[in-house]
Amino acid sequence: MIVSSAFRGRRYAVLGLARSGMASVEALLASGAEVTAWDVREEPREALEQRVGAGRVTFADPLTVDLTGFDGVVVSPGVPLNTHPIAAKARAAGVPVVGDIELFALARGDLPPHKVVGITGTNGKSTTTALVHHILRTAGVPTTMGGNIGLPILGQEPLTPNDRGVGVYVLELSSYQIDLTYSLDCDVAVLLNVTPDHLDRYDGFADYRASKIRLLEMQGTDGVAIVASGENGVAEAVLALEAGAELTQWFGGDYAADFAVEQAGWPSLQGPHNAQNAWAARMACLALGLDHERIDSALRTYPGLPHRMERVGEFGGVLFVNDSKATNPASTAPAVAAYPPNPQRRLHWIVGGLPKGDDLDECAPFFGNVACAYTIGEAGPRFAELLEAHMKVERAEMMCEAVRRAIAVARPGDVVLLSPACASFDQFRDYEARGDAFRRLVQALAAGKDIGTGRCAA
């Protein structure tokens, strides 16, 4: 794990003992800090005590203790600072509310020589983070990834330089995580795009956009700032920054058109959104000293991420694609755009779930790509009404029924795409459970098995 003398003799309260909270407690204790920890569930508290030993942690809810004298309250990114009372309580005591990314930033001084790449954006940050990590690893550069992807960064071992260069920590950063750090000076910061999302946590879109852009604002003047899209006021806001790195990379062209030839050789990076992700990853790796040849080789071998344009398999000549991570229309639009119609291919689109809005406007330019939509979940009836004027629609309600109907009519060359444009919580625990269910359904139905209605949700 990552430890630092910066925490020795200091006092921290940790609220929430999921993965990042647990790693934060362990790293702070190993660094010589005094820790008060809490989770409303008893099981994580018991698990923590078993991991670190009895008596090493004080268990108390930070809302019920005097925070005077604490050096920080460490919270999970899932804690809504705009509504949770811990924010006001900590502010009254003069104690900063931080996350594990801020602890990592404070610990950097004790780490071997290294660099940090921070990647944010409404859509594409997981793929771009994994892609940068893959390129570096393929080139033999010591690297690990964390933040909003993979293992908690504090729970990972420090990177040691080798003959290919210093270690590179590649961090996927949500706006929530950026809100909880004040010291993260990324050597390379990537802002992919900003579209409306998570507005329940912010005072409007401009506030959400400012949260994303603050990743660049925290950079030192010798950092590299990369912006992949200036839409929705991003360009004006970035150019108006008075602090941070000078903007060194900006692309204003048509990703899909400009990289069509290269993208044909990237089987796991199809669609205009992945052309943008690949460009951003390339710029980041060039800034780290890699050459185009090594980057090109890695792009061709990138395996892709589960639930993000994941090629589940090809059965009877029909390609099945799991894009369950597309939980809003802006994220789904590029997936639908990735399959323009041709005489040998028709697109069957499974869409719906728990809606984040009342429209599919961002997908509308690509409605012509879809031969048939299969609407599911709570959003199903509304989406069916929106889509019926543009394409054939099957009101399937449950995902198993949507898969069943799509398989029944799909012919060789067709694509069956799960890209819901919605959250999963109406029928599934999370987008991963939804994607896993899709994978099982496809494999079962392709094998001619009767899945039964009891396996429609998970």
N, C-alpha and C positions, 0 to 999 in steps of 0.2 A: 504494500500500500504506500501512498504518498504521505510522508510526514514532514514536519517543518518546525524549526525552532521558533518561528513566528507565533506559535500558539502556546509555547511553554509558559506555564503559570497563569494563563488567561482563563476566563470563565465564559462558557457558552451554554445557551439553552437550545435544544434541538426539538422542534415540533414536527412530528410525523416520522415514523420509523419504517417506511418502505425502503426501497433499495438505496436511494441516494442518502436518506436520513441515517440508515444503518451504517453506511460507509463513512459518513461524516463523523458520527460518534466514534467509530473505531479509529479513524485517522486522528481526531482530536485527542483522544485518550493516549494513543501511541506517541503523540507529540508532547505530552505532558500537560494537557489542558484539564480543567475541571469542568465536568459536563453534567447538566441537568437535562433529562430527556423525557419525552412524553409521546404517547399515542393513545387515542381513545380506545383502541382495541387492546385487550390484555395479551393476546398471543404474541404480537411483536415485542412487547415489553419483556415477556418471559424469554423470548428467543434472544434478545439483546443481552440479557443477564447471563444466559448460558454461554454466549459467545465471548463476552469480555470478563466474566467472573462476578460473583456476588460482591456487592458493596462498592464497585468501581464507578457506578453511575447513580446519581440521585434521581429518583423518579418523581416528577412533579409537573403538573400542567403549568406552563409559563404564564397562563392567564391568571393563575392563583398565587403566584409568588412575586416577591418584590424584585424587580429586574435591575434595580440600582446597582451599579458596579459590574454588571455583565458587559462583556466585550462584543457580544452579538447574539441575536436570535436567528438560528438557522432553520429555515422552513422549506418545505417541499414546494416545487414550482406549481403544484396543484392548489396551494392555498391562495384563495382570491384576496389579494391585498386591498382591493377596493371595498371589500365588505367584511372581511374577517377582523374581529376585535383586537387581534394580536398586533396589528399595525399601529393602532392608536395607543395601545398600552406601551409598546416599545418606544414609540415617539415621545410619549410623556416622560419616559425614564431616560431619554437621550441615548437609546441603544439602537444600533443599526439592525435592520432586518435583512438578512443575506441568504444566499443559497450555497450549495456545494461548489458552484463554479467560482464564486468569490473566494472561498477557502482555497481552491486550487490556485487562483491568481495570487493570493497572498503567500502561498507556499513556493512559488516559482523560484524565489531567490536561493532556495536550498537544493534545487534540482540540478543535475548535470546540465551542461550547455544544451539548449534545445530551442525549438521554435513552436509557435502555436498558430494554427489555422482555425479561425472561427467562421462558421457558415450559418447564415440565417435567411429567412424568406418565408412567405406564407406557404409556398409549394415548392417541392423539389429539394429541400435541404437534406433529407435522409439519403436520397440517391447521390447527391453531390458529395456529401460527407463520405459515404462508403466508396465512392468512385475515387476521390482524392486519396483515401487510405489505400485502396487497391493499387493505384498507380505507384504510390510511394513504396509499398511493400514489394511490388513486382520489380521495382528498381533497386531493391535491397536496402532502402533507407529505413532505419529503425522508426517505427510508427505505431501508434495505437489510436483508437477513436473512442469517444465518449460524449458526455453531455446528454443530449436527448436520444441517444442511440447507444446500443451496446451496454457494457458494464459501467457503473458509476466511475467517474474519472479518479476519485480519491482512492478507490479500492484497487486500482491498477498499479503495477510496479513501475517505478521511474525508468525512463528510457536512457540507455547508455549509447553514446556516439560510437560509430564504427567507421570503416574506411570509406563508406558511401556518404557520410555526413552526420550531422547531429540529429538527435531524435526529434520527431515532429508529432505533436499532439493535435489531432484533428477533432474539433468539437462541433457537433450539431447543436445549435442554440435556438430555443424557442424564445418568443418575446417575454414569456414569464421568467425564463432563466436570465435573460438580459436585464430584466427589471431588478433582479436580485444580486447583480454584481456591479461594482463601482471601480474595480482595479484591473479589469481584464484588458490588457494591452496586447492585442493580437498582432503578430508579425504580418499575417495576411488575413484580412477580413473580407468576406464575400457576402454581398447582399443580392439575392437572386431576384426577388420580386416582392411586392406588397399588394395584396388584394383584401377586401373586407373579410374579416374572420375574427372570432373571439371578442366581438364587440361588447359582450356582456362584462368584460373585464376592464374596459377602457371608456374614457369620456369621448367617444366618437372615433371615427376612422383616423383623423389626424393624430390623435393621441397614440393609437396603435402603431401608425406609421413611424412616429417619433421614437417609439420603443425599439423598433427594428433598427432604425438608423443610428441609434446610440451606440451600437457595436462599432461603427466607424468612428464615432465621436470620441470613444475611449482610446483610440489608437494614438501612439506617439507619431511624431512627424516623420520618422524613418520607416513606418509601416507601409504596406501595400494595401490599397483599398480597391476592391473589384465590385462593380455594380453591373448586373446582367440585364436589368430592365429599369428604365426611368419612368414607367407609366404610373398613373395615379398620384402624381405630385412628387414622386420619389426624386426625379432629376432636380427639380427646384429645391427641394429640402436638402439634398446632399450638397449641392453647389453652394448653399447658404451656410453650411457648417463653418464655424470659426475655429474649431479645434479638430484634432484628428489628423490622419494621414492625408497627403495630397492624393486626389483621385488619379490613379495610374492606369486603370483599365476601364474602358467603357465601350460597350458594343451596341450599336443602334440599328443593325441590319436585320435581315430575315433569317433567323437561325435555320429553319427547315430548308429554305432554298439554298443558302450559302454552304450548308454542310450536307447536302443530299447525297453526294457521292460517297463521302467518308462514312456517313451514317448507315449506308447499306451494309457496311462491314461490321457494324456493332449490333449483333442480334439482340442484346438485352437493353438497348438504348434507342428504342424506336419512338417516333413521335416528336413534334416540335419542342415539347417541353424537355425531352431528353437531349435534344440538340443544344438547348440552352444550358442544361446541366453539364454537358460534356465540355462546352466552351468555357464555363466558369471553372470547372475542375482543371482544364488545361492551363488557364491563366494563373491559377493558384500554384500549380506545379512548376510552371515556368518561373514564377517569382521565387520558388524555392530552389531553383538551379537545375531542374531537370531539362532535358532537351526534347524536341518534338518526336524524335524517333522512339524513345523509351515510352513517352506518353501514348503515341499511336499504338504501339504494341500492347499496352495495358488496356486501352479502350476496346480492343478487339477481343480480349479475354475476360472482360468484366462479367461476372455471373448474374448480376442483378440482385435485388432485394426481395425477400418474401413479401407478398401482398402489394407490390408496386410494379405494375406491368409484368408480373411474374408469369412466365409461360408454363402453365400447369402441365400441359401435355398436348399431344396431337393424336386424336382418335378418329379413325375412319377418314383421315384427311382433313378433319376439322380442328382448328387451333383453339385452345381454351386459355384465356388470359385472366389472371386474378389481380385486379387493381383495387382490392378492398380498402386500401389506405386512402383512396380518393374519397374524402368525407365531406367535400363541398363541391359545388359546380365548377369553380375555378380550377380545381384539381382534376376533375373528370374531363373537362373540355379538351385538354391535350391528348388524353387517351382516346377519345372518340375521333379526334383529328388524325390520329396515327394510322387510321385504316380507311383511306379514301376508297370509294367503290371502284371496282373494275369488273369485266365480264366473268372473271374466275373467282371473285370474292364478294361475299355479302357479310355485313356486320350485324350480329345479334347482340343487343345491348341490354344487360340486366341492371336496372336502376331503381333506387328507392331505399327507404330506411327511415330513420328519424331525421326530419328535415331541419336544416339550419336557416332556411329561408323559404320563400313562397314561389320561387321561379327557377328556371334553368337558362336564364338569359345568356350566361357565358358559354353554354354549350350550343346555343342556337345556330351559330355560323356553321356548325358541323352536322346539323340534323340530316342533311342530304347524304351523309355517309352511312346512315343506319337503315337497314332493310326492315328490322322489326325491333321494337322495344318491349321488354318484359318488366312491368312495374311491380314492385314489391313493397311491403312494409307500410308504415303509417303514411308516408308520402305518396304511396301508390295511386290512390284515386286522383289526387291533385295533379301529379305528374302525367297520368294518363290523359286527363283533360288538356293539358298543355301540349302533349305530343301527338294526339290523334289527328290533328290537322296537317301534320308533317310526315307521318310515317305510320306503318301498321303497328298497332299496340295490342299486346296481350296483357290483361289484368291478372297477373299470376298470384299476387298477395304474398305467398311464401317462396323463398328462394329455391327450395327443392322443386316446386312446380315450375318455376321459371326455367331451371336447368332442364327439366324433363321436356318441356315444350320446345326449347331451343334445339335440343338434341334430335327431337322428332322431325324437325324440318331442315336442319342444317345439312348442307351437302359438301363434298370435298372442296377445299379451298376457302370455306367460310371461316369466320372468327366469332366465337362466343366470348363476349367481354363482360366481366363483372366490374363495373366502375360506378358505384352507387350514388355518388354526389351527396351523400347523407351520412350522418353518424349511424352507428350500429345498434344503439341501446334499446331500440324497440323490440328486437328479436335476438340479439346476441350480446355477450358480455363486453366485447370490444371488437375493433376492426380485425384483429388477428384471429379471433374465434370465428368471425364471419368468413374470412378468407380460408381458414382451415376447413370449415364446413363446405365451402364451395369446392375445394380440392377433393374432399372425400366424396361429395355428391357426383362430381364429374367422373371420377374413377369408378364409382359403383354403377352409375347409369351407363357409362361406356362399356362396362363389362356385362351389361344386360341384367343387372341385379335389381330387384324390387326394393327400393329404399323405404317405402312406407311413410306415412305422414308424421310419424313420431320422430323422424330424424331431420325434420325441416329446419329446426332452430337449435341453437346451442348456447 
